[in-house]
Amino acid sequence: MSEFPQTDLNKVKRLPKRGQYDKKTIYQIVDEALICHVGFVLEGQPFVMPTIHVRIDDTIYLHGAVANRMLTHIKAGNNVCLTMTLIDGIVFARSVFHHNMNYRSAVLFGKGSVIEDYDEKWNIFKALTEHIAKGRWNDARKPTEQETNITTIVAIDIDSASAKIRTGPAKDDEEDYTLSIWAGVMPVQMQFGNPISDEQLAQEIHVPEYILNYKR
């Protein structure tokens, strides 16, 4: 299945023309994002928590401490909602009402389970590391048995999802186009600066190429 069916859960209701349901579009947003926000309800109280994620096929993996209440909730098989947002521009309109953002966002729904198998946890550690920086896994110390055992990894199978995307210029009311007010788009990009080596790093250790040429 290359597209998620539109349901009451995932259908974009406000400005539906911006909604997209194909996996290629949704997963490009998921994979580019460095952080996802996890929404869940615990004892009647809603929470939204930011965390690192990685996608493998149609499953999202999260990790954290064994006592993490979000992961405890997820591994029990409860419903969760995941969101990722990428900002591409600030849209300045002639009217305050029509100011906007150019963005790409994804909303995913699913239920969680816990990963118990030691080898599988290692494979997900690798995927998480490579999601942050491709090449880092082979360049860094691997998790010890103790570190692996004190880390919870949960898998969230994506049951439903959608993307919402806005591009283009400001859309003012027709009568406002004659106003002497600047309007336009300020592009927004995530930029990465020059790496700062750790103070305790030996002088002969140089910055790896995958860090020097880092990009999403």
TORPA-4810 file (N, C-alpha, C, O; in nm, 3 decimals):
<nodes>
NODE_1_0.084_-0.119_0.000_0.000_0.000_0.000_0.088_0.125_0.000_0.166_0.144_0.093_M
NODE_2_0.077_0.209_-0.102_0.160_0.328_-0.114_0.093_0.453_-0.058_0.155_0.560_-0.055_S
NODE_3_-0.031_0.441_-0.016_-0.104_0.556_0.036_-0.192_0.514_0.151_-0.250_0.405_0.150_E
NODE_4_-0.203_0.600_0.252_-0.290_0.572_0.365_-0.434_0.610_0.330_-0.458_0.719_0.278_F
NODE_5_-0.530_0.523_0.357_-0.671_0.557_0.332_-0.711_0.679_0.414_-0.667_0.696_0.528_P
NODE_6_-0.796_0.763_0.357_-0.846_0.879_0.429_-0.961_0.838_0.521_-1.060_0.780_0.476_Q
NODE_7_-0.947_0.869_0.648_-1.048_0.837_0.748_-1.076_0.961_0.830_-1.011_1.065_0.813_T
NODE_8_-1.172_0.951_0.920_-1.200_1.063_1.010_-1.079_1.096_1.097_-1.065_1.209_1.143_D
NODE_9_-0.993_0.998_1.119_-0.878_1.018_1.206_-0.768_1.100_1.138_-0.715_1.193_1.199_L
NODE_10_-0.735_1.067_1.015_-0.618_1.129_0.951_-0.652_1.232_0.844_-0.562_1.298_0.792_N
NODE_11_-0.779_1.247_0.811_-0.815_1.338_0.702_-0.793_1.483_0.743_-0.833_1.525_0.851_K
NODE_12_-0.729_1.559_0.653_-0.705_1.701_0.676_-0.835_1.775_0.649_-0.882_1.777_0.535_V
NODE_13_-0.892_1.835_0.750_-1.023_1.900_0.737_-1.011_2.049_0.709_-1.092_2.103_0.634_K
NODE_14_-0.914_2.118_0.768_-0.892_2.259_0.742_-0.799_2.273_0.623_-0.686_2.225_0.628_R
NODE_15_-0.846_2.339_0.515_-0.771_2.351_0.390_-0.729_2.213_0.339_-0.610_2.182_0.330_L
NODE_16_-0.827_2.130_0.305_-0.799_1.991_0.266_-0.710_1.976_0.143_-0.650_1.870_0.123_P
NODE_17_-0.701_2.081_0.059_-0.615_2.072_-0.060_-0.468_2.059_-0.022_-0.386_2.013_-0.101_K
NODE_18_-0.435_2.099_0.099_-0.297_2.087_0.145_-0.265_1.947_0.196_-0.148_1.915_0.220_R
NODE_19_-0.364_1.865_0.213_-0.344_1.731_0.268_-0.287_1.635_0.164_-0.327_1.637_0.048_G
NODE_20_-0.194_1.551_0.208_-0.139_1.447_0.123_-0.131_1.318_0.204_-0.107_1.321_0.325_Q
NODE_21_-0.152_1.206_0.138_-0.165_1.079_0.208_-0.072_0.971_0.155_-0.073_0.858_0.205_Y
NODE_22_0.010_1.004_0.055_0.102_0.904_0.001_0.222_0.889_0.094_0.271_0.987_0.151_D
NODE_23_0.269_0.767_0.108_0.378_0.737_0.201_0.507_0.808_0.163_0.583_0.848_0.251_K
NODE_24_0.534_0.823_0.034_0.658_0.886_-0.008_0.669_1.027_0.048_0.772_1.064_0.102_K
NODE_25_0.562_1.105_0.035_0.562_1.242_0.086_0.571_1.246_0.237_0.650_1.322_0.294_T
NODE_26_0.491_1.163_0.303_0.488_1.160_0.449_0.623_1.117_0.505_0.675_1.179_0.598_I
NODE_27_0.680_1.012_0.449_0.804_0.956_0.504_0.925_1.045_0.476_1.022_1.041_0.551_Y
NODE_28_0.920_1.126_0.370_1.029_1.222_0.347_1.035_1.323_0.461_1.143_1.362_0.505_Q
NODE_29_0.918_1.366_0.508_0.911_1.459_0.621_0.960_1.391_0.748_1.040_1.448_0.823_I
NODE_30_0.911_1.270_0.772_0.950_1.194_0.891_1.100_1.174_0.897_1.161_1.190_1.002_V
NODE_31_1.161_1.139_0.785_1.303_1.106_0.781_1.392_1.229_0.788_1.505_1.221_0.837_D
NODE_32_1.345_1.343_0.741_1.426_1.465_0.747_1.425_1.526_0.886_1.523_1.587_0.928_E
NODE_33_1.315_1.508_0.959_1.301_1.570_1.091_1.396_1.508_1.191_1.417_1.386_1.193_A
NODE_34_1.454_1.592_1.275_1.544_1.544_1.381_1.468_1.512_1.509_1.515_1.432_1.591_L
NODE_35_1.352_1.573_1.527_1.274_1.555_1.648_1.129_1.527_1.612_1.076_1.585_1.517_I
NODE_36_1.066_1.438_1.686_0.922_1.420_1.674_0.858_1.448_1.809_0.922_1.435_1.913_C
NODE_37_0.732_1.488_1.806_0.656_1.511_1.928_0.553_1.399_1.942_0.480_1.367_1.848_H
NODE_38_0.549_1.341_2.061_0.463_1.226_2.089_0.348_1.272_2.177_0.369_1.322_2.288_V
NODE_39_0.228_1.255_2.127_0.109_1.290_2.204_0.043_1.165_2.261_0.022_1.067_2.190_G
NODE_40_0.011_1.169_2.391_-0.054_1.056_2.455_-0.132_1.106_2.576_-0.107_1.217_2.625_F
NODE_41_-0.224_1.025_2.623_-0.306_1.060_2.739_-0.278_0.959_2.849_-0.289_0.838_2.829_V
NODE_42_-0.242_1.011_2.967_-0.208_0.925_3.081_-0.295_0.966_3.199_-0.284_1.077_3.251_L
NODE_43_-0.382_0.875_3.240_-0.474_0.901_3.350_-0.553_1.029_3.329_-0.570_1.109_3.421_E
NODE_44_-0.600_1.049_3.208_-0.683_1.163_3.175_-0.609_1.291_3.146_-0.671_1.391_3.108_G
NODE_45_-0.477_1.292_3.163_-0.397_1.411_3.140_-0.322_1.400_3.006_-0.242_1.308_2.988_Q
NODE_46_-0.346_1.493_2.913_-0.272_1.489_2.786_-0.126_1.534_2.806_-0.098_1.625_2.884_P
NODE_47_-0.036_1.468_2.733_0.106_1.505_2.731_0.153_1.510_2.586_0.105_1.434_2.501_F
NODE_48_0.246_1.600_2.558_0.316_1.603_2.430_0.464_1.616_2.460_0.508_1.716_2.517_V
NODE_49_0.541_1.514_2.422_0.682_1.508_2.459_0.769_1.503_2.334_0.740_1.427_2.241_M
NODE_50_0.876_1.583_2.330_0.970_1.576_2.217_1.071_1.464_2.239_1.114_1.438_2.351_P
NODE_51_1.109_1.397_2.131_1.205_1.288_2.142_1.270_1.261_2.007_1.222_1.308_1.903_T
NODE_52_1.379_1.185_2.010_1.444_1.140_1.887_1.372_1.016_1.835_1.322_0.935_1.913_I
NODE_53_1.366_1.003_1.705_1.294_0.891_1.644_1.374_0.838_1.525_1.470_0.899_1.479_H
NODE_54_1.331_0.723_1.478_1.379_0.672_1.350_1.268_0.587_1.289_1.194_0.520_1.360_V
NODE_55_1.259_0.592_1.157_1.161_0.509_1.087_1.231_0.395_1.014_1.333_0.416_0.948_R
NODE_56_1.177_0.276_1.027_1.218_0.161_0.947_1.092_0.105_0.884_1.006_0.051_0.954_I
NODE_57_1.081_0.117_0.753_0.961_0.076_0.680_0.839_0.150_0.737_0.836_0.273_0.735_D
NODE_58_0.740_0.078_0.785_0.617_0.141_0.835_0.611_0.145_0.987_0.504_0.141_1.046_D
NODE_59_0.727_0.152_1.050_0.733_0.151_1.196_0.825_0.263_1.244_0.932_0.287_1.187_T
NODE_60_0.781_0.331_1.350_0.863_0.433_1.415_0.917_0.374_1.545_0.845_0.308_1.619_I
NODE_61_1.046_0.400_1.571_1.110_0.350_1.694_1.153_0.469_1.780_1.208_0.567_1.731_Y
NODE_62_1.126_0.456_1.910_1.167_0.554_2.009_1.246_0.482_2.118_1.230_0.362_2.137_L
NODE_63_1.330_0.556_2.190_1.407_0.492_2.296_1.421_0.588_2.414_1.403_0.709_2.400_H
NODE_64_1.455_0.532_2.528_1.475_0.613_2.648_1.498_0.525_2.769_1.517_0.405_2.756_G
NODE_65_1.496_0.586_2.886_1.519_0.513_3.010_1.405_0.416_3.040_1.291_0.438_2.999_A
NODE_66_1.438_0.310_3.111_1.338_0.208_3.143_1.220_0.268_3.218_1.106_0.226_3.199_V
NODE_67_1.247_0.367_3.305_1.141_0.425_3.388_1.064_0.537_3.317_0.975_0.598_3.377_A
NODE_68_1.096_0.565_3.192_1.029_0.671_3.117_0.879_0.643_3.108_0.839_0.540_3.055_N
NODE_69_0.796_0.735_3.159_0.652_0.708_3.165_0.587_0.709_3.027_0.489_0.638_3.004_R
NODE_70_0.643_0.788_2.934_0.589_0.786_2.798_0.610_0.650_2.734_0.518_0.594_2.674_M
NODE_71_0.733_0.596_2.746_0.762_0.466_2.686_0.687_0.354_2.757_0.645_0.258_2.693_L
NODE_72_0.669_0.367_2.887_0.591_0.269_2.961_0.448_0.265_2.910_0.388_0.158_2.896_T
NODE_73_0.393_0.382_2.883_0.257_0.393_2.829_0.250_0.332_2.689_0.154_0.262_2.657_H
NODE_74_0.351_0.360_2.607_0.350_0.313_2.468_0.367_0.161_2.462_0.298_0.095_2.385_I
NODE_75_0.460_0.107_2.541_0.488_-0.037_2.531_0.371_-0.122_2.581_0.367_-0.242_2.556_K
NODE_76_0.277_-0.059_2.651_0.157_-0.130_2.695_0.056_-0.145_2.583_-0.049_-0.207_2.602_A
NODE_77_0.086_-0.089_2.464_-0.004_-0.105_2.350_-0.106_0.005_2.335_-0.205_-0.012_2.264_G
NODE_78_-0.085_0.117_2.401_-0.180_0.228_2.394_-0.164_0.309_2.265_-0.060_0.305_2.200_N
NODE_79_-0.270_0.382_2.231_-0.268_0.468_2.113_-0.178_0.590_2.137_-0.174_0.645_2.246_N
NODE_80_-0.107_0.630_2.032_-0.025_0.751_2.037_-0.039_0.826_1.905_-0.079_0.771_1.803_V
NODE_81_-0.004_0.954_1.912_0.000_1.038_1.793_0.138_1.101_1.784_0.187_1.157_1.881_C
NODE_82_0.200_1.091_1.667_0.333_1.147_1.644_0.324_1.260_1.542_0.250_1.249_1.444_L
NODE_83_0.398_1.368_1.566_0.401_1.478_1.469_0.544_1.521_1.443_0.627_1.523_1.533_T
NODE_84_0.571_1.556_1.318_0.699_1.614_1.277_0.668_1.736_1.190_0.580_1.730_1.104_M
NODE_85_0.740_1.846_1.211_0.716_1.968_1.135_0.847_2.028_1.088_0.943_2.038_1.164_T
NODE_86_0.851_2.067_0.962_0.965_2.135_0.901_0.918_2.271_0.852_0.823_2.279_0.774_L
NODE_87_0.983_2.379_0.895_0.947_2.514_0.855_1.034_2.555_0.736_1.156_2.549_0.744_I
NODE_88_0.970_2.598_0.627_1.042_2.637_0.506_1.038_2.788_0.480_1.117_2.838_0.399_D
NODE_89_0.950_2.860_0.547_0.945_3.004_0.523_0.844_3.074_0.611_0.747_3.013_0.656_G
NODE_90_0.869_3.203_0.637_0.772_3.289_0.705_0.703_3.372_0.598_0.769_3.442_0.521_I
NODE_91_0.572_3.366_0.593_0.495_3.434_0.490_0.440_3.565_0.547_0.356_3.564_0.637_V
NODE_92_0.488_3.678_0.493_0.442_3.810_0.535_0.337_3.860_0.436_0.367_3.883_0.319_F
NODE_93_0.217_3.876_0.484_0.109_3.927_0.401_0.090_4.076_0.426_0.154_4.134_0.515_A
NODE_94_0.005_4.138_0.349_-0.027_4.279_0.371_-0.115_4.299_0.493_-0.111_4.403_0.558_R
NODE_95_-0.192_4.199_0.524_-0.277_4.203_0.643_-0.222_4.107_0.747_-0.166_4.002_0.714_S
NODE_96_-0.238_4.143_0.874_-0.196_4.054_0.982_-0.269_3.921_0.973_-0.212_3.816_1.001_V
NODE_97_-0.395_3.926_0.934_-0.479_3.806_0.931_-0.423_3.698_0.840_-0.440_3.579_0.866_F
NODE_98_-0.356_3.739_0.732_-0.312_3.642_0.632_-0.162_3.607_0.642_-0.109_3.539_0.554_H
NODE_99_-0.095_3.652_0.749_0.041_3.602_0.771_0.037_3.451_0.789_-0.063_3.396_0.837_H
NODE_100_0.144_3.384_0.752_0.140_3.238_0.752_0.282_3.182_0.760_0.379_3.257_0.773_N
NODE_101_0.292_3.053_0.751_0.419_2.982_0.740_0.412_2.889_0.620_0.307_2.831_0.590_M
NODE_102_0.524_2.874_0.551_0.538_2.764_0.457_0.600_2.648_0.535_0.703_2.664_0.600_N
NODE_103_0.538_2.534_0.528_0.576_2.423_0.615_0.544_2.290_0.549_0.467_2.281_0.454_Y
NODE_104_0.607_2.187_0.605_0.573_2.048_0.574_0.553_1.977_0.708_0.645_1.975_0.791_R
NODE_105_0.439_1.920_0.730_0.414_1.853_0.857_0.355_1.715_0.831_0.289_1.690_0.730_S
NODE_106_0.380_1.625_0.925_0.326_1.489_0.918_0.266_1.453_1.052_0.322_1.484_1.157_A
NODE_107_0.151_1.388_1.047_0.083_1.340_1.167_0.060_1.190_1.150_0.001_1.147_1.052_V
NODE_108_0.108_1.112_1.247_0.101_0.967_1.239_0.027_0.911_1.360_0.039_0.964_1.471_L
NODE_109_-0.050_0.806_1.338_-0.123_0.740_1.445_-0.085_0.592_1.450_-0.065_0.528_1.346_F
NODE_110_-0.076_0.538_1.571_-0.046_0.397_1.584_-0.045_0.351_1.728_-0.067_0.429_1.821_G
NODE_111_-0.018_0.224_1.745_-0.007_0.163_1.878_0.133_0.107_1.895_0.197_0.066_1.799_K
NODE_112_0.178_0.105_2.020_0.315_0.066_2.047_0.330_-0.075_2.101_0.235_-0.139_2.145_G
NODE_113_0.454_-0.121_2.096_0.495_-0.247_2.158_0.642_-0.232_2.195_0.711_-0.145_2.143_S
NODE_114_0.690_-0.318_2.285_0.827_-0.307_2.331_0.916_-0.406_2.256_0.873_-0.515_2.220_V
NODE_115_1.040_-0.365_2.232_1.139_-0.452_2.168_1.221_-0.519_2.279_1.289_-0.451_2.356_I
NODE_116_1.215_-0.650_2.286_1.284_-0.726_2.391_1.412_-0.792_2.341_1.508_-0.807_2.416_E
NODE_117_1.412_-0.832_2.213_1.526_-0.907_2.160_1.652_-0.821_2.158_1.651_-0.709_2.107_D
NODE_118_1.759_-0.874_2.213_1.885_-0.799_2.228_1.942_-0.757_2.093_1.981_-0.642_2.076_Y
NODE_119_1.946_-0.849_1.998_2.002_-0.817_1.866_1.917_-0.714_1.793_1.970_-0.626_1.725_D
NODE_120_1.787_-0.725_1.808_1.698_-0.629_1.743_1.718_-0.490_1.803_1.715_-0.390_1.731_E
NODE_121_1.738_-0.483_1.934_1.763_-0.354_1.998_1.891_-0.292_1.942_1.898_-0.172_1.919_K
NODE_122_1.991_-0.375_1.922_2.117_-0.324_1.866_2.096_-0.267_1.726_2.150_-0.162_1.692_W
NODE_123_2.017_-0.337_1.644_1.990_-0.289_1.508_1.918_-0.155_1.511_1.942_-0.069_1.426_N
NODE_124_1.831_-0.137_1.610_1.759_-0.010_1.620_1.850_0.100_1.674_1.840_0.214_1.631_I
NODE_125_1.938_0.065_1.769_2.040_0.161_1.812_2.118_0.214_1.690_2.142_0.333_1.677_F
NODE_126_2.154_0.122_1.602_2.229_0.161_1.482_2.145_0.253_1.395_2.194_0.356_1.347_K
NODE_127_2.018_0.218_1.374_1.930_0.299_1.289_1.910_0.438_1.348_1.911_0.537_1.274_A
NODE_128_1.893_0.447_1.480_1.877_0.576_1.546_2.002_0.662_1.530_1.993_0.782_1.503_L
NODE_129_2.118_0.600_1.547_2.244_0.672_1.533_2.263_0.723_1.392_2.304_0.837_1.372_T
NODE_130_2.232_0.638_1.293_2.248_0.676_1.154_2.145_0.780_1.111_2.170_0.857_1.019_E
NODE_131_2.030_0.781_1.178_1.930_0.884_1.150_1.983_1.022_1.186_1.955_1.120_1.118_H
NODE_132_2.060_1.030_1.293_2.119_1.156_1.335_2.236_1.195_1.246_2.247_1.310_1.204_I
NODE_133_2.323_1.098_1.215_2.439_1.128_1.131_2.485_0.999_1.064_2.535_0.908_1.131_A
NODE_134_2.470_0.992_0.934_2.511_0.872_0.861_2.662_0.855_0.869_2.737_0.945_0.834_K
NODE_135_2.704_0.739_0.915_2.845_0.709_0.931_2.890_0.707_1.075_3.001_0.661_1.105_G
NODE_136_2.805_0.757_1.166_2.847_0.767_1.306_2.855_0.631_1.374_2.940_0.612_1.460_R
NODE_137_2.769_0.538_1.339_2.764_0.408_1.407_2.898_0.337_1.399_2.944_0.282_1.499_W
NODE_138_2.960_0.337_1.282_3.087_0.267_1.265_3.204_0.344_1.323_3.316_0.293_1.328_N
NODE_139_3.180_0.466_1.368_3.287_0.553_1.414_3.287_0.572_1.566_3.377_0.635_1.620_D
NODE_140_3.186_0.517_1.634_3.172_0.541_1.778_3.165_0.409_1.854_3.142_0.303_1.796_A
NODE_141_3.187_0.418_1.986_3.177_0.298_2.070_3.032_0.247_2.071_2.938_0.326_2.081_R
NODE_142_3.017_0.117_2.060_2.883_0.057_2.060_2.830_0.044_2.202_2.908_0.042_2.297_K
NODE_143_2.698_0.036_2.218_2.641_0.022_2.352_2.689_-0.105_2.422_2.702_-0.210_2.359_P
NODE_144_2.714_-0.094_2.550_2.750_-0.213_2.629_2.622_-0.292_2.659_2.510_-0.246_2.635_T
NODE_145_2.642_-0.412_2.714_2.526_-0.493_2.752_2.443_-0.421_2.859_2.320_-0.423_2.854_E
NODE_146_2.510_-0.358_2.954_2.438_-0.286_3.058_2.360_-0.168_3.000_2.244_-0.147_3.037_Q
NODE_147_2.422_-0.092_2.910_2.354_0.021_2.848_2.233_-0.025_2.768_2.129_0.041_2.766_E
NODE_148_2.248_-0.139_2.702_2.137_-0.192_2.624_2.022_-0.235_2.714_1.906_-0.211_2.683_T
NODE_149_2.056_-0.297_2.826_1.953_-0.348_2.916_1.877_-0.238_2.990_1.761_-0.258_3.027_N
NODE_150_1.941_-0.123_3.012_1.872_-0.016_3.084_1.802_0.081_2.990_1.754_0.186_3.032_I
NODE_151_1.797_0.046_2.862_1.729_0.129_2.763_1.604_0.059_2.713_1.609_-0.058_2.674_T
NODE_152_1.493_0.129_2.714_1.368_0.078_2.656_1.357_0.127_2.513_1.378_0.245_2.484_T
NODE_153_1.324_0.036_2.422_1.295_0.072_2.283_1.154_0.025_2.252_1.119_-0.090_2.276_I
NODE_154_1.073_0.117_2.198_0.937_0.081_2.160_0.921_0.097_2.009_0.985_0.181_1.946_V
NODE_155_0.834_0.014_1.955_0.801_0.019_1.813_0.656_0.063_1.799_0.567_0.010_1.866_A
NODE_156_0.632_0.160_1.712_0.497_0.208_1.686_0.465_0.183_1.539_0.518_0.250_1.451_I
NODE_157_0.381_0.086_1.515_0.338_0.057_1.378_0.244_0.166_1.330_0.146_0.198_1.398_D
NODE_158_0.272_0.223_1.215_0.195_0.334_1.163_0.066_0.281_1.101_0.068_0.220_0.994_I
NODE_159_-0.044_0.304_1.169_-0.174_0.257_1.119_-0.237_0.358_1.023_-0.307_0.321_0.929_D
NODE_160_-0.212_0.486_1.048_-0.276_0.593_0.971_-0.186_0.715_0.975_-0.116_0.738_1.073_S
NODE_161_-0.187_0.794_0.868_-0.101_0.913_0.864_-0.146_1.007_0.754_-0.217_0.968_0.661_A
NODE_162_-0.102_1.131_0.766_-0.124_1.229_0.661_-0.018_1.337_0.671_0.045_1.355_0.775_S
NODE_163_0.001_1.407_0.562_0.091_1.523_0.559_0.009_1.645_0.522_-0.094_1.636_0.456_A
NODE_164_0.057_1.761_0.567_-0.004_1.888_0.530_0.108_1.982_0.492_0.203_2.001_0.567_K
NODE_165_0.096_2.042_0.374_0.206_2.120_0.318_0.153_2.253_0.266_0.051_2.259_0.197_I
NODE_166_0.224_2.360_0.301_0.193_2.492_0.242_0.317_2.544_0.173_0.426_2.539_0.228_R
NODE_167_0.300_2.594_0.053_0.407_2.658_-0.023_0.354_2.787_-0.086_0.233_2.810_-0.088_T
NODE_168_0.445_2.868_-0.136_0.402_2.982_-0.215_0.394_3.114_-0.140_0.429_3.121_-0.022_G
NODE_169_0.346_3.218_-0.210_0.344_3.353_-0.154_0.225_3.376_-0.063_0.144_3.288_-0.037_P
NODE_170_0.218_3.502_-0.014_0.104_3.542_0.067_-0.022_3.547_-0.019_-0.017_3.573_-0.139_A
NODE_171_-0.134_3.523_0.046_-0.263_3.529_-0.023_-0.350_3.634_0.048_-0.422_3.603_0.144_K
NODE_172_-0.342_3.754_-0.001_-0.416_3.865_0.060_-0.556_3.877_0.001_-0.586_3.820_-0.104_D
NODE_173_-0.639_3.951_0.071_-0.768_3.988_0.014_-0.745_4.080_-0.105_-0.650_4.159_-0.105_D
NODE_174_-0.830_4.071_-0.206_-0.810_4.144_-0.330_-0.790_4.294_-0.307_-0.705_4.356_-0.371_E
NODE_175_-0.869_4.351_-0.217_-0.860_4.496_-0.194_-0.730_4.538_-0.124_-0.695_4.655_-0.126_E
NODE_176_-0.659_4.441_-0.063_-0.536_4.473_0.010_-0.413_4.480_-0.080_-0.308_4.528_-0.036_D
NODE_177_-0.424_4.434_-0.204_-0.307_4.434_-0.291_-0.262_4.575_-0.331_-0.151_4.592_-0.381_Y
NODE_178_-0.346_4.674_-0.310_-0.309_4.811_-0.342_-0.242_4.882_-0.225_-0.196_4.996_-0.240_T
NODE_179_-0.236_4.818_-0.109_-0.177_4.880_0.009_-0.026_4.893_-0.007_0.039_4.806_-0.065_L
NODE_180_0.030_5.002_0.045_0.175_5.025_0.038_0.244_4.955_0.155_0.304_5.021_0.241_S
NODE_181_0.235_4.825_0.158_0.291_4.742_0.265_0.370_4.629_0.201_0.321_4.562_0.111_I
NODE_182_0.493_4.609_0.249_0.573_4.501_0.192_0.511_4.365_0.224_0.462_4.343_0.335_W
NODE_183_0.514_4.277_0.128_0.467_4.139_0.146_0.565_4.047_0.075_0.625_4.085_-0.025_A
NODE_184_0.580_3.928_0.127_0.671_3.832_0.066_0.700_3.717_0.159_0.636_3.701_0.263_G
NODE_185_0.798_3.637_0.121_0.834_3.518_0.198_0.980_3.527_0.240_1.068_3.554_0.159_V
NODE_186_1.004_3.504_0.369_1.141_3.491_0.418_1.174_3.342_0.427_1.123_3.274_0.515_M
NODE_187_1.258_3.290_0.338_1.292_3.147_0.343_1.359_3.110_0.475_1.434_3.189_0.533_P
NODE_188_1.330_2.991_0.522_1.388_2.940_0.646_1.459_2.809_0.614_1.401_2.719_0.552_V
NODE_189_1.584_2.798_0.657_1.660_2.675_0.638_1.731_2.639_0.768_1.775_2.726_0.842_Q
NODE_190_1.741_2.510_0.793_1.823_2.464_0.905_1.968_2.461_0.858_2.003_2.389_0.764_M
NODE_191_2.051_2.539_0.925_2.192_2.545_0.888_2.278_2.490_1.001_2.245_2.504_1.119_Q
NODE_192_2.388_2.426_0.963_2.479_2.367_1.060_2.612_2.440_1.055_2.670_2.458_0.948_F
NODE_193_2.659_2.483_1.171_2.783_2.560_1.179_2.906_2.472_1.176_2.898_2.351_1.155_G
NODE_194_3.020_2.534_1.199_3.146_2.460_1.203_3.152_2.375_1.331_3.120_2.425_1.439_N
NODE_195_3.192_2.250_1.319_3.201_2.163_1.438_3.297_2.219_1.542_3.402_2.275_1.507_P
NODE_196_3.263_2.205_1.669_3.347_2.248_1.780_3.398_2.123_1.850_3.321_2.051_1.914_I
NODE_197_3.526_2.097_1.838_3.583_1.975_1.896_3.581_1.981_2.048_3.598_2.087_2.108_S
NODE_198_3.560_1.865_2.111_3.562_1.854_2.256_3.699_1.899_2.309_3.803_1.870_2.250_D
NODE_199_3.698_1.969_2.422_3.823_2.021_2.479_3.919_1.910_2.519_4.041_1.931_2.521_E
NODE_200_3.868_1.792_2.550_3.954_1.681_2.592_3.994_1.591_2.475_4.052_1.484_2.497_Q
NODE_201_3.964_1.633_2.353_3.998_1.553_2.236_4.147_1.565_2.206_4.204_1.673_2.210_L
NODE_202_4.209_1.451_2.176_4.349_1.452_2.137_4.367_1.530_2.007_4.282_1.523_1.918_A
NODE_203_4.477_1.605_1.996_4.497_1.693_1.881_4.504_1.618_1.749_4.471_1.674_1.645_Q
NODE_204_4.547_1.493_1.753_4.562_1.419_1.627_4.430_1.365_1.572_4.425_1.312_1.462_E
NODE_205_4.321_1.380_1.650_4.191_1.331_1.605_4.121_1.443_1.529_4.093_1.549_1.584_I
NODE_206_4.093_1.417_1.401_4.034_1.519_1.314_3.882_1.498_1.301_3.830_1.389_1.326_H
NODE_207_3.814_1.602_1.263_3.669_1.597_1.244_3.637_1.506_1.126_3.694_1.525_1.018_V
NODE_208_3.549_1.407_1.142_3.515_1.316_1.032_3.447_1.389_0.916_3.384_1.493_0.935_P
NODE_209_3.461_1.333_0.798_3.401_1.394_0.680_3.249_1.404_0.692_3.189_1.502_0.648_E
NODE_210_3.186_1.301_0.754_3.039_1.304_0.763_2.989_1.414_0.857_2.872_1.451_0.852_Y
NODE_211_3.079_1.465_0.944_3.046_1.579_1.029_3.074_1.709_0.953_2.993_1.802_0.956_I
NODE_212_3.188_1.716_0.887_3.223_1.837_0.810_3.121_1.865_0.701_3.093_1.981_0.671_L
NODE_213_3.068_1.760_0.640_2.973_1.776_0.529_2.830_1.743_0.570_2.750_1.698_0.488_N
NODE_214_2.799_1.766_0.697_2.669_1.724_0.751_2.554_1.797_0.683_2.562_1.918_0.658_Y
NODE_215_2.449_1.725_0.654_2.326_1.781_0.602_2.213_1.684_0.625_2.235_1.565_0.644_K
NODE_216_2.091_1.735_0.622_1.973_1.650_0.634_1.926_1.613_0.495_1.827_1.542_0.480_R
</nodes>
